[in-house]
Amino acid sequence: MTRFPYAFAFLAVALSTSTVSAQVVSSDDIEAALKRQEQILNSDNGVAAGETRGIRLANPSGTKPKAVVSKRSEPAAKTAAANTPKKPAATTVKATTPTKKARVQKASTRVQPPRLPEGEQLDLVILFEYDSAFIRPESRPQLEALCSAINKGASDRRFHIIGHTDAAGSNRYNMTLSEARAKEVKRHLVTECQIDASRLNPVGMGEERLLKGLPGGDDAQRRVEILLNIAS
């Protein structure tokens, strides 16, 4: 597969208070990247190994089997039912806290966007205040270019806004911070660009999808990815 020519422009990202000199990706280049994404996501083998086309729903850890219909004759079934001791009348059931296993199983059903091959991802430089989801003023030109690209495209296009962090800090903290930042980018696009909120799906990935070939703490790991949301 040919690597996307704009990849290197997209990978320079920093979300801390450090001084960063980054070139703004133009609306035309963003649109070209989105068209490339559309080709990849609609192809049979364009998404990275282990992922599926469009939105992916993680497999639940336990799927209930279908009910098995008894092959016993009706009289035999009635006899067995008559000989089965009746359970006492139900009493008030005390609510219980879900077990850790149940919470893990519920979390495994979290809807996640697909993962494009590296070099095909659209990662933009959007700067935030340190340890915050507040967008810094110098990020406005990049957000304006993103607004322009989205508004010039088809009105039925939907997008994932994916927040990524580096590997510093706990995974839970990074997940929370990356989600807050993705939601803030969505809020900006809705309030400043009049983009329909239903078209934007903010997702926090924390440190789950670190870029390969770079240290876990590299600035480029802290990025905001824009991905077409194509239903499978």
N, C-alpha and C positions, 0 to 999 in steps of 0.2 A: 504494500500500500504506500502511495506517495505521501510523504510527510507534508503537513500543511505549512505553506510558506510563511504564514504570519505567526507561527508558534513562538518564536523567540521574542517577538514584541510583546507577547501576552504574559510571559513568565516572570517579568520583573515586578514583583509586588512587595509592599511593605505596609503593615498596618500599625506601626508603632509611632512614637513621636520623633523618631530620627529624621534628619533631613534627607529627602529623597528627590533625586532628579529623574523623572520618568516621562517618557514620551507618551502623549495621549493617543490612544488608538482611535482612529477616525471612524465616523459613522459608516463610511463606505467599506472600511476594512472589517468592521463588525458585521455588516450585512453579508460580506463575502464569506466570513467564517460561519455565519448561521446557515447559509446556503450549503456549505460543505457539510455541516452537521446534519442537515436534512438528508443529504445523499447517504451519509454513513448510517444514520439511524433507520433509514428505509431499506438498507441493504441487508442481506442475509448474514453476512460475516463481518460487518463493519465495526461492531461494538467489541470492546475488549473481552478477552476470554473470561468466562464465568459470569458474564452479564447477558441480559436479554435486550431486545429492542424495546424502546419506549420505557414507561414506568415499570419498575420491577417490584413485586411484592415478595419479600423474603419468605421462604418456606417455613410454615409453623413447625415447631419441634414435634408436635403430636397431632396427627389427623385421625379423627374418629372413623373407624371402619363402618361400612354400610350395615344396616340391620340385616340379620339373617332370618329368613322366614322358616319357621319350623316345618319339617316334613311329616310330623306326627299326624295321625288321623284325628278328626275333630273329637270323637268320643274319648280317645286316649288323652287328648289335651285337656278336656273338661275334667276328667278323673284326676289328672295330675294337679289341676288348679284347685279342685275340691280338697285334696289331701295336703295342700300347702298351708301351713299355719298363717293366719292373718296377722299383719303387723299392727301393733297398737296405734291408736289414733294419734295423729301428728300433734306435737306440742310446739310451743314457741321456740324457734331456732335462734340461738345466739349468733349474732354476726361475728364472723372471724376475719382476721386480717389475711389477705392473700399471701401464700407462701412465697419464698424467694424463687422457687422453681416456676410458680405461676407467673410472677412478675417478669421473669426472664422470657418465658414463652410469649407473653403479651408484647414485650419489646421487640421480639423477633419478627413481628408482623409489620414493623414500621415501613412505610412506603419510601423507597429510595429511588433516586434518579439513576439511570445507567451511567456507566463509566466509559468515556471515550478513550481511545488509545492516546498516550501522551504524544504531544506534538499536534494533536487535533483539538485540544481543549481551548476554550476561550476564557482565559483568566485575565481580569482587568485590574489595573492599579486603582484601588479605592482606599484612601487613607482614613483611619479612625484615630480618635484620641486614645492614648494608652489605657488599656484595661477598660475600654468603653465602647459603646456602639454609636457614639456621636461622630458623625462624618465631618472630617476636617474641610475647611473652605477650599483648599487646593485640589480637592477631588471633584469640584463642580464641573470643570471642563470635560472630564471623563464621563461623568454622569449625563451631561448634556449630549455628548456624542452617542451614548447608549440610548437616551430618550429618542433622539433623532432617528437612529437605526430602527428601533422598535416601531415608531410611528410611521415610518416610510414603508414598512413591511405589511403583509396581509393582516387584517384586523382580527382574524381568527387564530393567529399564532399564539401559542402559550409558551411560557418559559419557566425553567427552574432557576432560582437565584441561590447559588450554593456557596456557603461560607466555609472556608478552610482555615486551619491554624497550623502552627508548627507543633513539634512534639514536646515543647516545654510545658510544664504544668500537668495537672491530672487530666485524664481523658474526659471526665464528667464536666470539669470546669471549661475545657476547650470546646466541648460540644455546646454548652450553654452560651458561651460568648460568640461562637460562630453563628449560632442560630439567631441571636439577638442582632448581629450585624447584617445577616441576610434579610431579616425583617425590616431593618432600618432602610436598607436599599430599596426594598419593596415600597415602604412608606413614601420615600422620596419620589419614586417613579409614579406613584398614584397621585400624590398631592402636587408635585411640580410639573409633571408631564401629562396629567390627565389620562393615564393608562388604566384600563379597567382592572381592578384588583383581582378579579377572578382569573385573569390571564397569568398571574404571577404566583409561583409556589416557592416560598422561602424555605430553604433546608440548611440545617447546620450539620456539617460532617466532622467538625473538630479535626482530630489528627488521623482519622480513619483512612484517608486517601493521600498520604504523603507522596510527593513526586519522587520517582526513582532517580538515583544518580546524584541526589543532593543530600546534604546533612539534614537530619530531622529538625534542627534549629535554624536552618537557612531562612532568610527573609522571603525568598520565593515561595516557601511553603504557605505563608500567610497571604491568602488570595481570595478573590470573589469570582466565582465561575458562573458564566451565563450559558445555559444549555437549553436547547429547544425541548419542549415538553410534548412528545409525540406519543399518544396512547398506543399501547401494544395491541 
